[in-house]
Amino acid sequence: AIAADADSNPLEEARKEVEVLNDRILRIAAELENTRRRAEREKIDAGKYAIANFARDLIGVTDNFERALRIADSDAGEAASDGVKSLIDGLRMTEKELISALDRHGIRKINPAREKFDPNLHQAVAQVPHADIPNGHVVDVAQPGFTIGDRVLRAAMVTVSSGPGGAAPADNADGESGQRLDTKV
């Protein structure tokens, strides 16, 4: 029994217990700090992206304004009455104000004509040959996209160039195939 008492030094045991408790306290403090940071980040994201669903609903309104103005511009030529011209001007101003209001709240319109295709922001609906636009660049925008902050609300629907001629890229000298555009999102 005396040998057992000599091996168990109460002071040494107390130091080990203090060390273990200090380690636990540090881990709990770190976990608490991580939780606080995560909650703060979620609060910022909630404020930043809270209007995302509302914005998605308004995107349809912007599409309708764009369609109406496109039809009005093609149908209403010089023969249109002053009343019709005023109505078209009013539609243009309303569309401009809607886009401006969305922009003030961090919702940006993506209209990527002639830009390099980006599968994170664009959805390719077709790939066509084009003599003037390089392979992998947007030829035409079928429907503009929208982002809020760094998130995509709706990808822009685009037609992408396959380069001049439209033929499939030929194999090069080392047997590797030429560049192809990955249109999968």
HELIX and SHEET records of a PDB file:
HELIX    1   1 ILE A    2  ASP A    7  1                                   6    
HELIX    2   2 PRO A   10  TYR A   49  1                                  40    
HELIX    3   3 ALA A   52  ASP A   75  1                                  24    
HELIX    4   4 ASP A   82  ARG A  104  1                                  23    
SHEET    1   A 3 ILE A 107  ILE A 110  0                                        
SHEET    2   A 3 GLY A 145  ILE A 148 -1                                        
SHEET    3   A 3 ARG A 151  ARG A 154 -1                                        
SHEET    1   B 3 HIS A 122  VAL A 128  0                                        
SHEET    2   B 3 ALA A 156  SER A 161  1                                        
SHEET    3   B 3 VAL A 138  GLN A 143 -1                                        
END                                                                             
